[in-house]
Amino acid sequence: MAVSKHYPNPIRELTSNEKDHIPECPIHHEGCMFVKGNDLNLMLMVTSCAIGGTLQYGYNLAIMNAPTIFIQNFVNETFRERWDVQLKNYQVTLVWTCIVSIYSLGGLAGALIAGPMSITFGRKKTMLLNNIFLMLSSLLALTSRAAKSFEMIIISRVLVGINAGISMNVQPMYFGESAPKHLRGAASLSSAIFTAFGVVLGQVVGLREILGSEPCWQYLLASNAIPGLIQLLTLPWFPESPRYLLIDRGDKEACINALRRLRGCEVQRSELDEILQEQAEAKGLRPSRPWELFADRNVRWQVISIITLSSAMQLCGNDSIYFYAYYVFKESGISPDMIQYITICTGTCEFTACIICNLLIERQGRKILLMGGYVLMTGWAIVFTIALCFEHMVEWMPYLSMACIFTYILSFGMGPAGVTGVLPTEIFSQTARPAAYMIAGSMMWINLFIMGMIFPFLVSELGEFCFVPFAAVCFLSALYVGLVLPETKGKTLSAIANEFHKLNYRGQDKQGLPAPQAQYQLGEVCHSTAL
């Protein structure tokens, strides 16, 4: 059997010669379990990185709701002062749509350069350098009003989109490579927690009483610089990814020092052996390129899985449910002045669900959370459609619609929102991981842009049935997870490789290769990454 250059041999073990070349250092030969207090360094690293990382994605989505009218008026006034032209409503809407949608295109660009940057500079340095785009974006947004230039807002949104695109790819990779096996899923899932927290924070800061008023909208758009500054001040104190240091840079001593700092105790022999085994398998191989993964049969179902699930995450309609929130709350009798406060509950709902998912992911596994989330979303999308059809006939139907909004968001947060970002770290080797994240990130941003463009047409053409396509996407995604995706909880990369090996060569005799037993290890998840 020819072993893929992009994926490790699922049955290869370290030779005695390779194990003998482990540098002398204090290493424990027992299991990988750590005492609760020793996970503090990892938790602090996760917090420092995510505050300036995926938090920005959610925050920059949320802060655009409050200043909508103010920026539209600013665009109209700018045209009138420059060219003495009064824009029509559809023209103002077109410019506003460009300002909002260009964020997705910036995110796509960021996803495409995230892989090469993470290989060249490392995971931590990439996150730090990423703040260049953020600071330039904040400066342009802050000065756009004084300069009377809406074009500066557009450029600002492109730059902050690039920042978010890089963070969404590199941060889960950094966390997954830095965490021990029993906390790998929970650490990677914390990216989703901070994304949801960013949405809540953006909704709060966007209140009229804070920065969501007409005189302050430029400060609201520039406020994303503050989390970036926090990251710049704190992240340099934490180490680089141990796997990157050993496998990509070949620096064993730096790898061991990084492990010791992250674990807060001496390095475990079993954990170092696993990294050394992956290094031996990747020896002499350059990092993969995205098109090479498409051409390699050995990773065929891994690539199909990340494309399918990354696309489903945006096509499932979770972002669209926020569009209906204002309408449903208004129909339920909530006054327009109070709706902005009730809307914060939607973001809080997803934030809470992501925390619950963080506590469950190492207990219940990835597969059951992902499949269960999509099954529940399918059911709630159907109920929501029925409620929209009968809202003018049955008095209490608007309240059912309101309940569907919260349950739909809860279901998304407890499964797809967090688990999807964990998968590329767990199912691809070190050399293929950056390219895999480039593919996954590109699909996410492309589908986010597509949804932003077609959703208004879905609403106008399908009316109350606009969530039927989302229900279909959720059902098909749940079916795919149930039938194709193997469980990855607590397994080594070699064990996961062997699971996909059976899918990639289904029906062929693989010369009787033995399947390694899955190696499971549970940990104190709730004490280490539930922030």
N, C-alpha and C positions, 0 to 999 in steps of 0.2 A: 504494500500500500504506500503510495506517495503521500507524504505529509505536507499539508499546505504551508507555504511560506508565511501566510498571514495568520495562521492559527496553530496553537500548540498541539503536539502529539498527545492524544488523550491518555496514553498508557506509559509515557516515558517517565523514568525516575532519575533522580540525581545519581551520578556515579560517585563512587567513594573518593575519587580524585577531586571532583568538584566540591564535595563536602569538606575535604581536607584544606581547601583554599579559603575557607571562611576565615576572615581576620580574627585574631585573638581579641576577645572583649568579653565583658561580663554577660553571659547568656544563660538563661534558665532552660533546663531541658524538659520542663513539665509543660502542661497544657497552655492554651492561649487565653485562659480566663484571667481577668484583671480585677482587682478590688475596685469598689465603686469610686473611691476618691481619685484613683489613678486615671480616670477618664476625663478629668477636669481640663487638662491641657488640650485634648481633642475638642472638647465642647467649646472652649474659648477660641480655638482656631476656626471652628465652623462658624461661630458667631461673627468673628472679625471679618472673615471672607465674605459671608453671605450678606452682611449689612451693606457692603458696597458692590455686591454681586447680583444675585437673582432678586433681591428686594427691589432693585431698580426697575426690573421688568414690570412687576405689579404696580409699583408706585407711579411710573410714567404712563401706564395705561389709565390709572384712576384719576390723576390730576387733570386730565383733559376734559372731564365732564363739567366741572364747575365753571370754567371760563369760556364756555362755548359761545354764548351771546356776546360777551365782551370782545373776544378776538374777532368774531364776525363783524362787529361794528368797527373795530380797528381796521380791518381789511377794507371795508367800505369807505371809511374816512381817508385812508391812504390813497385809494384810487381817485377820490374826489379832489384831494389836494394836489396830486401829481398831474392828473390829466383832465380834471374837471369832468369826470365821468361818474355817474351814479349807477352802481351795479344793480342788476335785478336779483331777486331772491335766489334763483337757481344758480346764478353766477357766483354769488357769495357762498352758497352751499358747495359748489364745485371746488372753490379755493379751500374751504374748510375741510372737505373730504380729502384733498391732496395733503393738507397739513397732518391729518390724522393717519391716513393710509401710508404715507411715506415712512412712517415709523417701522412698518413691517419690512419694507425694502431695505432699510438700514439694518434691521435685524438679520435679514438674509445675507447681506454683505458681511456682517459680523460673524455669522455662523461659518461662512466660507473661509475666512481668514483665521478663525479660532484654532483650527488644527495645526497649520504651519507655525503659528505663534507659540502654541503650547509645546511643540517639538523643539523649536529654536531657543526659546527663552525659559522654558519650564512652566509648570502650572502656576506657581505663586507669582513669578515675575510677570507672567501674562496678565494676571488679575490686577497687578499694580500698574502696569503700563496701560491697561484698559481705561484707567481714570483720565488719561489724556483726552480721549474722546468725550468723556463726561464733562470735564472742566471747560473745554471749548464750547460744548453745547450749552452749558449754564451761562457762560459769558455772553453768547449770542442771544439767548432768550432774555437775559437781564437788560441788555442794551437795545433790544429791538424796538421797544416803544419810544425811547428817546431818539433813535435813528429813523423812526417812522418807516420801518421796513418789515413787512410781513415775510419777505424772502428769508430774512435772518431766522425767523421762527421755523420755516421749512428746513433750512440747513441744520438748525438746532435739533430738529426731530430726527433727521437722518443720522446725525452723530450720536444722539442718545440711543437710537436704534442699534447702531453698530456696537455700542457699549453693552446693551442688553443681549445682543446676539452672541458676543464673545462670552459673557458671563454665563448664559444658559448652557453653553457647551463645556467650558473649561471648569467651572465650579463643581458640577457633579463628578467630573473626572478626578479632580483634585481630592475631593472628599472620599470617593470610592477607593482611591489608591492609598490614602493615608489612614483609613480606619481598619481595625482588625476585622477578621472574617465575620465574627458574630455581631459586629455593629456596622458592617458595610452597607447594608440596605437602609438602616436607620439614618446613618450619616448622610448618605446620598439623598435620602428623602427630605432631609432638612432644607434642601434647596426649594422644594415646593412649599414648605412651611413659611419660609421667608418671602417667597413670591406672594402668598396669600396675605402675609403680614404687610407687605408693601401696598397691596390693594386697600387694606383697611386704613393704613397710615395715610395714603393718598386721599381717601374719602374724608378722613378727619381734617387733614390740613386744608382740603378744598372747601370746607364749610365757610359760609359767608362771614361768620364771626372771626375767622382766622385769616386765610389768604384768598378765599374764594370771592372776594368783592371786586368791583370794577377798578378801584385805584391800585390793587395789589396783584393783578393777574400775572404780571411779568415776574414778580418775586415768587409766585407759586411755581411757574415753569422753571425757575432757576434754583428752587429749593432742593433739587435732587443732588446738588453739590455737597450738601452736608453729610449724607451717608458715605459719599466717596471720600471726603476728608477723614472721616472716622476710620475707614479702611486703610488709607494711606498712613495713618499714625500708628495703627495697631498690627496690621498684617506682617510688616517686616520683622517682627519679633518671633514669628513662628517659622518652622522649617519647611523646606520644599517637600514635595511628595517623595516618600522613600523609594517607591518603585521607579519613579523617573530617575532618581539619583543613581540607582544601581543598574537598571536595565538600559536606560538611554545614555547615561553619562559614565557608567562603569565605575562609579566611586563607591566602593563597599563601605569604607569608613564613614563617609557622609551619610549613607543610608542607615547605618547602625545608630549614628548619633541622632538622626531625625526620628527613628523609631523610639529611641530612649526618651527623647524630649516629648514626643506625642503620647507615649504610654505612661510617662511619669514613673517608670520603673525599669528594671533591666529587660533586655530584649529576650524574647522567647525563641528557643531554637526552632520550634516547629514553624513559626511565622517566617523566620528568616530562610528556612529551607524552602518554603513555598515560593518566596520571591527569587531565590537562587535558581530554582528549577525553571521558573519562567524566563529568567535571564539566559540560562543555558539553551532553552528552546528558541530564543530570539537572537542568539549569538550570530553575528555576521549578516543579519537581516536589516534592511533599512525600513523606516516607517512606510506603511502602505498608503497608497493614494486611493481616493474614493472609487475611481473607475476600475481599479484593480480588484476591489472587493466585489463589484458587480460581475466581474469575469471569473471569479474563483468559485468553483462548485463547493469547495469545502466550507464556505461561509454563506452559502446560498440562502438557507432558511433564517440565518441570523440577520442578514440584510433585509429579507422580506419582512421579518418580524419588526425591526425598528422602523421601516418605512410605513408599514400598516398601522402600528400603534402610535407613532408620532403624528401621522395624518389624522387618525381617529381622535386624538386629543383635541384638535382644533375643529374638526368637522362634527363633533358630537353635540354642538349647540350650547355649551356652557356659557361662552361669552355672549351668545345671543339672548340667553335668559335674562341677562342684566338689562337688555334693551326693553324687554317686556315688563321689567320690574316697576317702572314709573307708571305705566298704563294700568297695571293690575292693582297697584296700591291706590291709585286714584279711584278706580272703580269700586274698591272696597270701602270707600268713604273717608280715606285719610286726606287731610287738607294738604294742598300743594306745599305750604310752608314746612310741614312736618315730614314730607316725603324724603327730603335730603338726609334727615336723621334716621329714618327707617331703612334707607338704602345702605347705610353703614352696616346694618345687621346682616345684609347679604354677604358682604366681604368678611365679616366676623364669622359667619356660618362656615365659609370655606376654610378660613384660618383654623377654626376649631376642628373641623373634619380632618385637616392635614395633620394636626397634632395627634388625633386619635389613630390615624393611619400609622404615624411614626411609632406609637406604642404597640401596634399590632403586627407590623410588617415582619419582625423577627420571630413572632409567635405563630401567626397564621400563614405566613408565606406570601410571595408576590402574586402567585397565580390566582389564589382565591380572592384576594383583595381587588385585583384588576378585573377579573371576570365578574365578581359580585357587584362591583361598581357599575359596570356597563349594563348588567341585567336590571339593576334598580333604576338606572337612568332610562332604560327602555320603557319600563313600567310607568314611571312618572311622566315621561313625555306623552304617553298615550292618555293618561289621566288628565294632563294639562290640556291636551287637544280637546277632550270631551268637555272639560270645564269652560274652555273658550267658546265652544259651540253653543252651550246652554246658559251662558252668563246673563243673557237678557231675558231668559225664560224662568230661571230658578233664582230666587232671591239670595241664597247663600253660596251660589257658584263662585262669585269673585273671591270669597274667603278660601274656597278650595284651590283656586288658581294661586292665591298667595302662598298657601301651604305647599303647593307643588314647586314653586320657585325655591323655597328653602330646602325641601327634600332633594330636589334635583342637584342643587349646589353641594349639599352634604354628600350625596352619592358620588359626585365627581371628586370631591376633596378626599374621600376615604379610599379611593382606588386610583383611577387614571391620573389624577393631578400629580401624585407623588411617585408611583411605581414606574411610570413610563420613563422618567429620567434616570432611573437606577439601572435599567436593563443594559444599555451599551457598555457600562463599566463591567458588568458581570458576564456577558456572553462573548466579549471580544478580548483578544490578547493585547499586550502592551503596544505592539507594533501596529495593530489594526485599530486600536481604540480611538485615536484622534480622527481618522478618516470616518469611522463609524459615527462619531458625534457630529462631524460635518454633514453627513447624509441625514441624520435624524434632525439636526437643527434646521437644515435647509427645508426639509419637508414641513416642519412645524411653522416656519415663517411664511413659506409659500402658501400654505393652506390658511393661515391667519389672514393673509392679504386677500385670498380668494373669498373667504367668508365675509370680510369687510365689504367687498365689492358686490357680492350676489345676494347678501341677506336682505337688503331693501327690496330687491325684486321678488325674493321668496315671499316676503310679507305682502307685497301688493298683488301678486299673482295667486298665492295659495291662501291668503287670509288666515283664518283660524286653524288651517291645516298645515301651517308652515313648519310645525315641529314633527310632522310625519317623516320627512327625510332624515331628521336627526335620530328619531327612534330607530329607523332602519340601520343607520350607521352604528348606533350603540349595540343593536342586536347582532349584527355581523361581526363586530369587534369582540363581543362576548363569545360568539361561536368560534372565532379564530383562536382566542386565548385558550378556550376549553379543549380544542382539538389538536392544536399545534404546539403552543408554547410550553416548554417543560418548566418545572419548578426549579428555582435557583437558590432558594433559601439555604444558607449555611454550607453550600457546596464549594469545593475548590474549582479553579478554572478548568482543570483536567477532567473533573467529573461532569461539568457542564458541557465541555467540548464533546465528550462521549455521547451525551444525550442528543446533541444536534448532529453528531456524526451519523447516528441511525436515521435521522430525517434526511440528511443530505445524500445518503447512499441507500435509501429505502429500496428493498427488493434485491439488493446485490449482496453477494457473499463477500464479507469482509475478512476472509481467512481466519474466522473463528477468534477474532480478537476479544479478550476478556474485558468486560465493562467494570471499571473500578467502582467500589462502593462509595456512595455519597458520604461526605464527611460533614456532619452537622455539629454546630456548636452554638448554644444559646447564651445570651449575655444579659446584663442588666440594662436593657435598652432605655427604659424610662428615666434612668438616673443620668444618662450620658448625653442624650441628644434631644430630649423633649424640653424645649427652651421656653 
